[in-house]
Amino acid sequence: MVMRTVFPQQLQLGQSDIAAIQFDARSRDDIPQILQGLQFIYITPALRASVFTILEGLVPEGVSSERGRPGMDLWKAFVLSVLRVNLNMDYDRLHELANQHRTLRQMLGHGLRDDGDEYKLQTIKDNAGLVDEASLAQINRLVVEAGHAQLKKTKRRR
């Protein structure tokens, strides 16, 4: 399966709103910190549009969103690849987290009704592997710029 769509705009019944995901503020683990960064990208429209423009460039030529099996959407592939690179993990651990970690599954767009939906290891390899480190570095620059702009806004309000 290959990526075809950015992210469904319409929430399905029982699906979690990524903007509404709550994180444990006392957690010292790195996964919630990474997921909060991803949530910031998702809820910042201009940043999200720029990131998805980069991700859309990674979709192999000839892949149609109109025909064939639906592939993993770009958001899910991006989330999984960010976790894999930042946590320096192999695909087996990423596979386990994608199928068992509740907050990560919310970030992937899963809700209460689709707990049975599981990712196959090969699907994760095929999709998360398409987001290369050069693209992640380019996205990182955009995120840093957006973070600096956010800090400037916060300082002006004080």
Chimera marker file (.cmm) of the C-alpha trace (Angstrom):
<marker_set name="trace">
<marker id="1" x="0.000" y="0.000" z="0.000" r="1" g="1" b="0" radius="0.5"/>
<marker id="2" x="1.169" y="3.526" z="-0.704" r="1" g="1" b="0" radius="0.5"/>
<marker id="3" x="0.082" y="6.908" z="0.536" r="1" g="1" b="0" radius="0.5"/>
<marker id="4" x="-2.641" y="8.618" z="-1.442" r="1" g="1" b="0" radius="0.5"/>
<marker id="5" x="-4.496" y="11.191" z="0.621" r="1" g="1" b="0" radius="0.5"/>
<marker id="6" x="-3.482" y="13.869" z="3.100" r="1" g="1" b="0" radius="0.5"/>
<marker id="7" x="-5.959" y="13.230" z="5.918" r="1" g="1" b="0" radius="0.5"/>
<marker id="8" x="-9.736" y="12.825" z="5.836" r="1" g="1" b="0" radius="0.5"/>
<marker id="9" x="-11.284" y="16.180" z="6.745" r="1" g="1" b="0" radius="0.5"/>
<marker id="10" x="-14.508" y="14.676" z="8.093" r="1" g="1" b="0" radius="0.5"/>
<marker id="11" x="-14.245" y="12.863" z="11.422" r="1" g="1" b="0" radius="0.5"/>
<marker id="12" x="-15.855" y="9.422" z="11.509" r="1" g="1" b="0" radius="0.5"/>
<marker id="13" x="-18.191" y="8.420" z="14.329" r="1" g="1" b="0" radius="0.5"/>
<marker id="14" x="-16.067" y="7.723" z="17.415" r="1" g="1" b="0" radius="0.5"/>
<marker id="15" x="-12.885" y="9.114" z="15.846" r="1" g="1" b="0" radius="0.5"/>
<marker id="16" x="-10.658" y="11.314" z="17.996" r="1" g="1" b="0" radius="0.5"/>
<marker id="17" x="-10.127" y="14.957" z="17.097" r="1" g="1" b="0" radius="0.5"/>
<marker id="18" x="-6.358" y="15.381" z="16.973" r="1" g="1" b="0" radius="0.5"/>
<marker id="19" x="-6.641" y="18.947" z="18.270" r="1" g="1" b="0" radius="0.5"/>
<marker id="20" x="-8.477" y="17.694" z="21.377" r="1" g="1" b="0" radius="0.5"/>
<marker id="21" x="-5.997" y="14.999" z="22.431" r="1" g="1" b="0" radius="0.5"/>
<marker id="22" x="-4.918" y="15.500" z="26.038" r="1" g="1" b="0" radius="0.5"/>
<marker id="23" x="-1.418" y="14.598" z="27.210" r="1" g="1" b="0" radius="0.5"/>
<marker id="24" x="-0.123" y="13.811" z="30.671" r="1" g="1" b="0" radius="0.5"/>
<marker id="25" x="1.761" y="16.993" z="31.600" r="1" g="1" b="0" radius="0.5"/>
<marker id="26" x="3.796" y="15.099" z="34.193" r="1" g="1" b="0" radius="0.5"/>
<marker id="27" x="5.044" y="12.439" z="31.792" r="1" g="1" b="0" radius="0.5"/>
<marker id="28" x="8.782" y="12.482" z="31.262" r="1" g="1" b="0" radius="0.5"/>
<marker id="29" x="8.653" y="10.012" z="28.399" r="1" g="1" b="0" radius="0.5"/>
<marker id="30" x="9.615" y="11.242" z="24.951" r="1" g="1" b="0" radius="0.5"/>
<marker id="31" x="6.587" y="9.878" z="23.057" r="1" g="1" b="0" radius="0.5"/>
<marker id="32" x="4.067" y="12.414" z="24.475" r="1" g="1" b="0" radius="0.5"/>
<marker id="33" x="6.509" y="15.248" z="23.743" r="1" g="1" b="0" radius="0.5"/>
<marker id="34" x="6.832" y="14.167" z="20.115" r="1" g="1" b="0" radius="0.5"/>
<marker id="35" x="3.062" y="13.749" z="19.808" r="1" g="1" b="0" radius="0.5"/>
<marker id="36" x="2.520" y="17.258" z="21.206" r="1" g="1" b="0" radius="0.5"/>
<marker id="37" x="4.840" y="18.608" z="18.524" r="1" g="1" b="0" radius="0.5"/>
<marker id="38" x="2.868" y="16.739" z="15.884" r="1" g="1" b="0" radius="0.5"/>
<marker id="39" x="-0.361" y="18.110" z="17.347" r="1" g="1" b="0" radius="0.5"/>
<marker id="40" x="1.072" y="21.644" z="17.013" r="1" g="1" b="0" radius="0.5"/>
<marker id="41" x="1.728" y="20.983" z="13.319" r="1" g="1" b="0" radius="0.5"/>
<marker id="42" x="-1.788" y="19.651" z="12.863" r="1" g="1" b="0" radius="0.5"/>
<marker id="43" x="-3.563" y="22.577" z="14.567" r="1" g="1" b="0" radius="0.5"/>
<marker id="44" x="-1.505" y="25.310" z="12.874" r="1" g="1" b="0" radius="0.5"/>
<marker id="45" x="-3.140" y="25.682" z="9.425" r="1" g="1" b="0" radius="0.5"/>
<marker id="46" x="-0.298" y="27.415" z="7.567" r="1" g="1" b="0" radius="0.5"/>
<marker id="47" x="2.316" y="25.054" z="8.971" r="1" g="1" b="0" radius="0.5"/>
<marker id="48" x="0.155" y="22.007" z="8.271" r="1" g="1" b="0" radius="0.5"/>
<marker id="49" x="-0.360" y="23.121" z="4.663" r="1" g="1" b="0" radius="0.5"/>
<marker id="50" x="3.399" y="23.570" z="4.166" r="1" g="1" b="0" radius="0.5"/>
<marker id="51" x="4.158" y="20.183" z="5.695" r="1" g="1" b="0" radius="0.5"/>
<marker id="52" x="1.562" y="18.430" z="3.545" r="1" g="1" b="0" radius="0.5"/>
<marker id="53" x="2.960" y="20.116" z="0.434" r="1" g="1" b="0" radius="0.5"/>
<marker id="54" x="6.308" y="18.486" z="1.204" r="1" g="1" b="0" radius="0.5"/>
<marker id="55" x="4.648" y="15.140" z="1.968" r="1" g="1" b="0" radius="0.5"/>
<marker id="56" x="2.593" y="15.195" z="-1.222" r="1" g="1" b="0" radius="0.5"/>
<marker id="57" x="5.866" y="15.448" z="-3.143" r="1" g="1" b="0" radius="0.5"/>
<marker id="58" x="6.839" y="12.056" z="-1.705" r="1" g="1" b="0" radius="0.5"/>
<marker id="59" x="3.901" y="10.196" z="-3.232" r="1" g="1" b="0" radius="0.5"/>
<marker id="60" x="5.290" y="8.049" z="-6.050" r="1" g="1" b="0" radius="0.5"/>
<marker id="61" x="4.310" y="9.086" z="-9.567" r="1" g="1" b="0" radius="0.5"/>
<marker id="62" x="1.414" y="7.161" z="-11.000" r="1" g="1" b="0" radius="0.5"/>
<marker id="63" x="-0.249" y="6.503" z="-7.640" r="1" g="1" b="0" radius="0.5"/>
<marker id="64" x="-3.921" y="7.311" z="-7.970" r="1" g="1" b="0" radius="0.5"/>
<marker id="65" x="-6.248" y="8.295" z="-5.160" r="1" g="1" b="0" radius="0.5"/>
<marker id="66" x="-9.143" y="7.290" z="-7.406" r="1" g="1" b="0" radius="0.5"/>
<marker id="67" x="-8.270" y="3.650" z="-8.146" r="1" g="1" b="0" radius="0.5"/>
<marker id="68" x="-7.049" y="0.603" z="-6.293" r="1" g="1" b="0" radius="0.5"/>
<marker id="69" x="-6.835" y="-0.138" z="-2.614" r="1" g="1" b="0" radius="0.5"/>
<marker id="70" x="-6.860" y="2.867" z="-0.325" r="1" g="1" b="0" radius="0.5"/>
<marker id="71" x="-3.380" y="3.385" z="1.059" r="1" g="1" b="0" radius="0.5"/>
<marker id="72" x="-2.222" y="4.917" z="4.302" r="1" g="1" b="0" radius="0.5"/>
<marker id="73" x="-2.882" y="8.645" z="4.366" r="1" g="1" b="0" radius="0.5"/>
<marker id="74" x="0.001" y="11.108" z="4.525" r="1" g="1" b="0" radius="0.5"/>
<marker id="75" x="-0.673" y="12.162" z="8.107" r="1" g="1" b="0" radius="0.5"/>
<marker id="76" x="-0.365" y="8.611" z="9.434" r="1" g="1" b="0" radius="0.5"/>
<marker id="77" x="2.807" y="7.948" z="7.446" r="1" g="1" b="0" radius="0.5"/>
<marker id="78" x="4.258" y="11.240" z="8.705" r="1" g="1" b="0" radius="0.5"/>
<marker id="79" x="3.423" y="10.523" z="12.357" r="1" g="1" b="0" radius="0.5"/>
<marker id="80" x="4.928" y="7.050" z="12.167" r="1" g="1" b="0" radius="0.5"/>
<marker id="81" x="8.075" y="8.197" z="10.389" r="1" g="1" b="0" radius="0.5"/>
<marker id="82" x="8.635" y="11.058" z="12.873" r="1" g="1" b="0" radius="0.5"/>
<marker id="83" x="8.394" y="8.598" z="15.753" r="1" g="1" b="0" radius="0.5"/>
<marker id="84" x="10.697" y="6.096" z="14.048" r="1" g="1" b="0" radius="0.5"/>
<marker id="85" x="13.407" y="8.685" z="13.366" r="1" g="1" b="0" radius="0.5"/>
<marker id="86" x="13.173" y="10.585" z="16.662" r="1" g="1" b="0" radius="0.5"/>
<marker id="87" x="13.123" y="7.481" z="18.834" r="1" g="1" b="0" radius="0.5"/>
<marker id="88" x="15.655" y="5.658" z="16.657" r="1" g="1" b="0" radius="0.5"/>
<marker id="89" x="13.458" y="2.561" z="16.606" r="1" g="1" b="0" radius="0.5"/>
<marker id="90" x="13.119" y="-0.339" z="14.261" r="1" g="1" b="0" radius="0.5"/>
<marker id="91" x="9.924" y="-1.138" z="12.379" r="1" g="1" b="0" radius="0.5"/>
<marker id="92" x="8.992" y="-3.941" z="14.779" r="1" g="1" b="0" radius="0.5"/>
<marker id="93" x="8.808" y="-1.552" z="17.732" r="1" g="1" b="0" radius="0.5"/>
<marker id="94" x="6.975" y="1.021" z="15.603" r="1" g="1" b="0" radius="0.5"/>
<marker id="95" x="4.513" y="-1.707" z="14.594" r="1" g="1" b="0" radius="0.5"/>
<marker id="96" x="3.870" y="-2.557" z="18.252" r="1" g="1" b="0" radius="0.5"/>
<marker id="97" x="3.371" y="1.089" z="19.230" r="1" g="1" b="0" radius="0.5"/>
<marker id="98" x="1.080" y="1.819" z="16.269" r="1" g="1" b="0" radius="0.5"/>
<marker id="99" x="-1.187" y="-1.031" z="17.267" r="1" g="1" b="0" radius="0.5"/>
<marker id="100" x="-1.074" y="-0.767" z="21.076" r="1" g="1" b="0" radius="0.5"/>
<marker id="101" x="-0.239" y="2.787" z="22.237" r="1" g="1" b="0" radius="0.5"/>
<marker id="102" x="-3.541" y="4.537" z="22.968" r="1" g="1" b="0" radius="0.5"/>
<marker id="103" x="-2.394" y="8.151" z="22.549" r="1" g="1" b="0" radius="0.5"/>
<marker id="104" x="-0.452" y="7.366" z="19.390" r="1" g="1" b="0" radius="0.5"/>
<marker id="105" x="-3.528" y="5.682" z="17.952" r="1" g="1" b="0" radius="0.5"/>
<marker id="106" x="-5.534" y="8.824" z="18.711" r="1" g="1" b="0" radius="0.5"/>
<marker id="107" x="-2.879" y="10.870" z="16.894" r="1" g="1" b="0" radius="0.5"/>
<marker id="108" x="-3.233" y="8.496" z="13.949" r="1" g="1" b="0" radius="0.5"/>
<marker id="109" x="-6.946" y="9.315" z="13.888" r="1" g="1" b="0" radius="0.5"/>
<marker id="110" x="-8.324" y="6.219" z="15.572" r="1" g="1" b="0" radius="0.5"/>
<marker id="111" x="-11.212" y="6.363" z="17.977" r="1" g="1" b="0" radius="0.5"/>
<marker id="112" x="-13.188" y="4.071" z="20.214" r="1" g="1" b="0" radius="0.5"/>
<marker id="113" x="-14.838" y="2.155" z="17.422" r="1" g="1" b="0" radius="0.5"/>
<marker id="114" x="-11.747" y="1.063" z="15.524" r="1" g="1" b="0" radius="0.5"/>
<marker id="115" x="-9.625" y="-0.550" z="18.225" r="1" g="1" b="0" radius="0.5"/>
<marker id="116" x="-9.631" y="-3.691" z="16.118" r="1" g="1" b="0" radius="0.5"/>
<marker id="117" x="-8.013" y="-1.929" z="13.150" r="1" g="1" b="0" radius="0.5"/>
<marker id="118" x="-4.393" y="-2.963" z="13.095" r="1" g="1" b="0" radius="0.5"/>
<marker id="119" x="-1.461" y="-1.949" z="10.966" r="1" g="1" b="0" radius="0.5"/>
<marker id="120" x="0.470" y="-4.674" z="9.230" r="1" g="1" b="0" radius="0.5"/>
<marker id="121" x="4.244" y="-4.509" z="9.554" r="1" g="1" b="0" radius="0.5"/>
<marker id="122" x="4.758" y="-4.324" z="5.787" r="1" g="1" b="0" radius="0.5"/>
<marker id="123" x="2.259" y="-1.464" z="5.476" r="1" g="1" b="0" radius="0.5"/>
<marker id="124" x="4.214" y="0.533" z="8.053" r="1" g="1" b="0" radius="0.5"/>
<marker id="125" x="7.506" y="-0.203" z="6.278" r="1" g="1" b="0" radius="0.5"/>
<marker id="126" x="6.089" y="0.753" z="2.873" r="1" g="1" b="0" radius="0.5"/>
<marker id="127" x="4.552" y="4.021" z="4.031" r="1" g="1" b="0" radius="0.5"/>
<marker id="128" x="6.638" y="5.361" z="6.915" r="1" g="1" b="0" radius="0.5"/>
<marker id="129" x="9.738" y="4.470" z="4.928" r="1" g="1" b="0" radius="0.5"/>
<marker id="130" x="8.735" y="6.847" z="2.126" r="1" g="1" b="0" radius="0.5"/>
<marker id="131" x="9.201" y="9.894" z="4.364" r="1" g="1" b="0" radius="0.5"/>
<marker id="132" x="12.947" y="10.382" z="4.048" r="1" g="1" b="0" radius="0.5"/>
<marker id="133" x="15.289" y="12.222" z="6.373" r="1" g="1" b="0" radius="0.5"/>
<marker id="134" x="15.803" y="15.091" z="3.901" r="1" g="1" b="0" radius="0.5"/>
<marker id="135" x="12.057" y="15.783" z="3.913" r="1" g="1" b="0" radius="0.5"/>
<marker id="136" x="11.953" y="15.527" z="7.705" r="1" g="1" b="0" radius="0.5"/>
<marker id="137" x="14.830" y="18.041" z="7.925" r="1" g="1" b="0" radius="0.5"/>
<marker id="138" x="12.921" y="20.414" z="5.639" r="1" g="1" b="0" radius="0.5"/>
<marker id="139" x="9.801" y="20.004" z="7.800" r="1" g="1" b="0" radius="0.5"/>
<marker id="140" x="11.896" y="20.544" z="10.923" r="1" g="1" b="0" radius="0.5"/>
<marker id="141" x="13.001" y="23.944" z="9.612" r="1" g="1" b="0" radius="0.5"/>
<marker id="142" x="9.361" y="24.907" z="9.047" r="1" g="1" b="0" radius="0.5"/>
<marker id="143" x="8.424" y="23.813" z="12.567" r="1" g="1" b="0" radius="0.5"/>
<marker id="144" x="11.287" y="25.775" z="14.130" r="1" g="1" b="0" radius="0.5"/>
<marker id="145" x="10.250" y="28.904" z="12.196" r="1" g="1" b="0" radius="0.5"/>
<marker id="146" x="6.634" y="28.455" z="13.308" r="1" g="1" b="0" radius="0.5"/>
<marker id="147" x="7.785" y="27.973" z="16.901" r="1" g="1" b="0" radius="0.5"/>
<marker id="148" x="9.818" y="31.183" z="16.772" r="1" g="1" b="0" radius="0.5"/>
<marker id="149" x="6.818" y="33.044" z="15.349" r="1" g="1" b="0" radius="0.5"/>
<marker id="150" x="4.659" y="31.639" z="18.168" r="1" g="1" b="0" radius="0.5"/>
<marker id="151" x="7.186" y="32.836" z="20.769" r="1" g="1" b="0" radius="0.5"/>
<marker id="152" x="7.194" y="36.333" z="19.261" r="1" g="1" b="0" radius="0.5"/>
<marker id="153" x="3.393" y="36.466" z="19.457" r="1" g="1" b="0" radius="0.5"/>
<marker id="154" x="3.479" y="35.333" z="23.097" r="1" g="1" b="0" radius="0.5"/>
<marker id="155" x="6.078" y="37.948" z="24.042" r="1" g="1" b="0" radius="0.5"/>
<marker id="156" x="4.068" y="40.742" z="22.354" r="1" g="1" b="0" radius="0.5"/>
<marker id="157" x="0.966" y="39.841" z="24.377" r="1" g="1" b="0" radius="0.5"/>
<marker id="158" x="2.757" y="40.300" z="27.685" r="1" g="1" b="0" radius="0.5"/>
<link id1="1" id2="2" r="1" g="1" b="0" radius="0.2"/>
<link id1="2" id2="3" r="1" g="1" b="0" radius="0.2"/>
<link id1="3" id2="4" r="1" g="1" b="0" radius="0.2"/>
<link id1="4" id2="5" r="1" g="1" b="0" radius="0.2"/>
<link id1="5" id2="6" r="1" g="1" b="0" radius="0.2"/>
<link id1="6" id2="7" r="1" g="1" b="0" radius="0.2"/>
<link id1="7" id2="8" r="1" g="1" b="0" radius="0.2"/>
<link id1="8" id2="9" r="1" g="1" b="0" radius="0.2"/>
<link id1="9" id2="10" r="1" g="1" b="0" radius="0.2"/>
<link id1="10" id2="11" r="1" g="1" b="0" radius="0.2"/>
<link id1="11" id2="12" r="1" g="1" b="0" radius="0.2"/>
<link id1="12" id2="13" r="1" g="1" b="0" radius="0.2"/>
<link id1="13" id2="14" r="1" g="1" b="0" radius="0.2"/>
<link id1="14" id2="15" r="1" g="1" b="0" radius="0.2"/>
<link id1="15" id2="16" r="1" g="1" b="0" radius="0.2"/>
<link id1="16" id2="17" r="1" g="1" b="0" radius="0.2"/>
<link id1="17" id2="18" r="1" g="1" b="0" radius="0.2"/>
<link id1="18" id2="19" r="1" g="1" b="0" radius="0.2"/>
<link id1="19" id2="20" r="1" g="1" b="0" radius="0.2"/>
<link id1="20" id2="21" r="1" g="1" b="0" radius="0.2"/>
<link id1="21" id2="22" r="1" g="1" b="0" radius="0.2"/>
<link id1="22" id2="23" r="1" g="1" b="0" radius="0.2"/>
<link id1="23" id2="24" r="1" g="1" b="0" radius="0.2"/>
<link id1="24" id2="25" r="1" g="1" b="0" radius="0.2"/>
<link id1="25" id2="26" r="1" g="1" b="0" radius="0.2"/>
<link id1="26" id2="27" r="1" g="1" b="0" radius="0.2"/>
<link id1="27" id2="28" r="1" g="1" b="0" radius="0.2"/>
<link id1="28" id2="29" r="1" g="1" b="0" radius="0.2"/>
<link id1="29" id2="30" r="1" g="1" b="0" radius="0.2"/>
<link id1="30" id2="31" r="1" g="1" b="0" radius="0.2"/>
<link id1="31" id2="32" r="1" g="1" b="0" radius="0.2"/>
<link id1="32" id2="33" r="1" g="1" b="0" radius="0.2"/>
<link id1="33" id2="34" r="1" g="1" b="0" radius="0.2"/>
<link id1="34" id2="35" r="1" g="1" b="0" radius="0.2"/>
<link id1="35" id2="36" r="1" g="1" b="0" radius="0.2"/>
<link id1="36" id2="37" r="1" g="1" b="0" radius="0.2"/>
<link id1="37" id2="38" r="1" g="1" b="0" radius="0.2"/>
<link id1="38" id2="39" r="1" g="1" b="0" radius="0.2"/>
<link id1="39" id2="40" r="1" g="1" b="0" radius="0.2"/>
<link id1="40" id2="41" r="1" g="1" b="0" radius="0.2"/>
<link id1="41" id2="42" r="1" g="1" b="0" radius="0.2"/>
<link id1="42" id2="43" r="1" g="1" b="0" radius="0.2"/>
<link id1="43" id2="44" r="1" g="1" b="0" radius="0.2"/>
<link id1="44" id2="45" r="1" g="1" b="0" radius="0.2"/>
<link id1="45" id2="46" r="1" g="1" b="0" radius="0.2"/>
<link id1="46" id2="47" r="1" g="1" b="0" radius="0.2"/>
<link id1="47" id2="48" r="1" g="1" b="0" radius="0.2"/>
<link id1="48" id2="49" r="1" g="1" b="0" radius="0.2"/>
<link id1="49" id2="50" r="1" g="1" b="0" radius="0.2"/>
<link id1="50" id2="51" r="1" g="1" b="0" radius="0.2"/>
<link id1="51" id2="52" r="1" g="1" b="0" radius="0.2"/>
<link id1="52" id2="53" r="1" g="1" b="0" radius="0.2"/>
<link id1="53" id2="54" r="1" g="1" b="0" radius="0.2"/>
<link id1="54" id2="55" r="1" g="1" b="0" radius="0.2"/>
<link id1="55" id2="56" r="1" g="1" b="0" radius="0.2"/>
<link id1="56" id2="57" r="1" g="1" b="0" radius="0.2"/>
<link id1="57" id2="58" r="1" g="1" b="0" radius="0.2"/>
<link id1="58" id2="59" r="1" g="1" b="0" radius="0.2"/>
<link id1="59" id2="60" r="1" g="1" b="0" radius="0.2"/>
<link id1="60" id2="61" r="1" g="1" b="0" radius="0.2"/>
<link id1="61" id2="62" r="1" g="1" b="0" radius="0.2"/>
<link id1="62" id2="63" r="1" g="1" b="0" radius="0.2"/>
<link id1="63" id2="64" r="1" g="1" b="0" radius="0.2"/>
<link id1="64" id2="65" r="1" g="1" b="0" radius="0.2"/>
<link id1="65" id2="66" r="1" g="1" b="0" radius="0.2"/>
<link id1="66" id2="67" r="1" g="1" b="0" radius="0.2"/>
<link id1="67" id2="68" r="1" g="1" b="0" radius="0.2"/>
<link id1="68" id2="69" r="1" g="1" b="0" radius="0.2"/>
<link id1="69" id2="70" r="1" g="1" b="0" radius="0.2"/>
<link id1="70" id2="71" r="1" g="1" b="0" radius="0.2"/>
<link id1="71" id2="72" r="1" g="1" b="0" radius="0.2"/>
<link id1="72" id2="73" r="1" g="1" b="0" radius="0.2"/>
<link id1="73" id2="74" r="1" g="1" b="0" radius="0.2"/>
<link id1="74" id2="75" r="1" g="1" b="0" radius="0.2"/>
<link id1="75" id2="76" r="1" g="1" b="0" radius="0.2"/>
<link id1="76" id2="77" r="1" g="1" b="0" radius="0.2"/>
<link id1="77" id2="78" r="1" g="1" b="0" radius="0.2"/>
<link id1="78" id2="79" r="1" g="1" b="0" radius="0.2"/>
<link id1="79" id2="80" r="1" g="1" b="0" radius="0.2"/>
<link id1="80" id2="81" r="1" g="1" b="0" radius="0.2"/>
<link id1="81" id2="82" r="1" g="1" b="0" radius="0.2"/>
<link id1="82" id2="83" r="1" g="1" b="0" radius="0.2"/>
<link id1="83" id2="84" r="1" g="1" b="0" radius="0.2"/>
<link id1="84" id2="85" r="1" g="1" b="0" radius="0.2"/>
<link id1="85" id2="86" r="1" g="1" b="0" radius="0.2"/>
<link id1="86" id2="87" r="1" g="1" b="0" radius="0.2"/>
<link id1="87" id2="88" r="1" g="1" b="0" radius="0.2"/>
<link id1="88" id2="89" r="1" g="1" b="0" radius="0.2"/>
<link id1="89" id2="90" r="1" g="1" b="0" radius="0.2"/>
<link id1="90" id2="91" r="1" g="1" b="0" radius="0.2"/>
<link id1="91" id2="92" r="1" g="1" b="0" radius="0.2"/>
<link id1="92" id2="93" r="1" g="1" b="0" radius="0.2"/>
<link id1="93" id2="94" r="1" g="1" b="0" radius="0.2"/>
<link id1="94" id2="95" r="1" g="1" b="0" radius="0.2"/>
<link id1="95" id2="96" r="1" g="1" b="0" radius="0.2"/>
<link id1="96" id2="97" r="1" g="1" b="0" radius="0.2"/>
<link id1="97" id2="98" r="1" g="1" b="0" radius="0.2"/>
<link id1="98" id2="99" r="1" g="1" b="0" radius="0.2"/>
<link id1="99" id2="100" r="1" g="1" b="0" radius="0.2"/>
<link id1="100" id2="101" r="1" g="1" b="0" radius="0.2"/>
<link id1="101" id2="102" r="1" g="1" b="0" radius="0.2"/>
<link id1="102" id2="103" r="1" g="1" b="0" radius="0.2"/>
<link id1="103" id2="104" r="1" g="1" b="0" radius="0.2"/>
<link id1="104" id2="105" r="1" g="1" b="0" radius="0.2"/>
<link id1="105" id2="106" r="1" g="1" b="0" radius="0.2"/>
<link id1="106" id2="107" r="1" g="1" b="0" radius="0.2"/>
<link id1="107" id2="108" r="1" g="1" b="0" radius="0.2"/>
<link id1="108" id2="109" r="1" g="1" b="0" radius="0.2"/>
<link id1="109" id2="110" r="1" g="1" b="0" radius="0.2"/>
<link id1="110" id2="111" r="1" g="1" b="0" radius="0.2"/>
<link id1="111" id2="112" r="1" g="1" b="0" radius="0.2"/>
<link id1="112" id2="113" r="1" g="1" b="0" radius="0.2"/>
<link id1="113" id2="114" r="1" g="1" b="0" radius="0.2"/>
<link id1="114" id2="115" r="1" g="1" b="0" radius="0.2"/>
<link id1="115" id2="116" r="1" g="1" b="0" radius="0.2"/>
<link id1="116" id2="117" r="1" g="1" b="0" radius="0.2"/>
<link id1="117" id2="118" r="1" g="1" b="0" radius="0.2"/>
<link id1="118" id2="119" r="1" g="1" b="0" radius="0.2"/>
<link id1="119" id2="120" r="1" g="1" b="0" radius="0.2"/>
<link id1="120" id2="121" r="1" g="1" b="0" radius="0.2"/>
<link id1="121" id2="122" r="1" g="1" b="0" radius="0.2"/>
<link id1="122" id2="123" r="1" g="1" b="0" radius="0.2"/>
<link id1="123" id2="124" r="1" g="1" b="0" radius="0.2"/>
<link id1="124" id2="125" r="1" g="1" b="0" radius="0.2"/>
<link id1="125" id2="126" r="1" g="1" b="0" radius="0.2"/>
<link id1="126" id2="127" r="1" g="1" b="0" radius="0.2"/>
<link id1="127" id2="128" r="1" g="1" b="0" radius="0.2"/>
<link id1="128" id2="129" r="1" g="1" b="0" radius="0.2"/>
<link id1="129" id2="130" r="1" g="1" b="0" radius="0.2"/>
<link id1="130" id2="131" r="1" g="1" b="0" radius="0.2"/>
<link id1="131" id2="132" r="1" g="1" b="0" radius="0.2"/>
<link id1="132" id2="133" r="1" g="1" b="0" radius="0.2"/>
<link id1="133" id2="134" r="1" g="1" b="0" radius="0.2"/>
<link id1="134" id2="135" r="1" g="1" b="0" radius="0.2"/>
<link id1="135" id2="136" r="1" g="1" b="0" radius="0.2"/>
<link id1="136" id2="137" r="1" g="1" b="0" radius="0.2"/>
<link id1="137" id2="138" r="1" g="1" b="0" radius="0.2"/>
<link id1="138" id2="139" r="1" g="1" b="0" radius="0.2"/>
<link id1="139" id2="140" r="1" g="1" b="0" radius="0.2"/>
<link id1="140" id2="141" r="1" g="1" b="0" radius="0.2"/>
<link id1="141" id2="142" r="1" g="1" b="0" radius="0.2"/>
<link id1="142" id2="143" r="1" g="1" b="0" radius="0.2"/>
<link id1="143" id2="144" r="1" g="1" b="0" radius="0.2"/>
<link id1="144" id2="145" r="1" g="1" b="0" radius="0.2"/>
<link id1="145" id2="146" r="1" g="1" b="0" radius="0.2"/>
<link id1="146" id2="147" r="1" g="1" b="0" radius="0.2"/>
<link id1="147" id2="148" r="1" g="1" b="0" radius="0.2"/>
<link id1="148" id2="149" r="1" g="1" b="0" radius="0.2"/>
<link id1="149" id2="150" r="1" g="1" b="0" radius="0.2"/>
<link id1="150" id2="151" r="1" g="1" b="0" radius="0.2"/>
<link id1="151" id2="152" r="1" g="1" b="0" radius="0.2"/>
<link id1="152" id2="153" r="1" g="1" b="0" radius="0.2"/>
<link id1="153" id2="154" r="1" g="1" b="0" radius="0.2"/>
<link id1="154" id2="155" r="1" g="1" b="0" radius="0.2"/>
<link id1="155" id2="156" r="1" g="1" b="0" radius="0.2"/>
<link id1="156" id2="157" r="1" g="1" b="0" radius="0.2"/>
<link id1="157" id2="158" r="1" g="1" b="0" radius="0.2"/>
</marker_set>
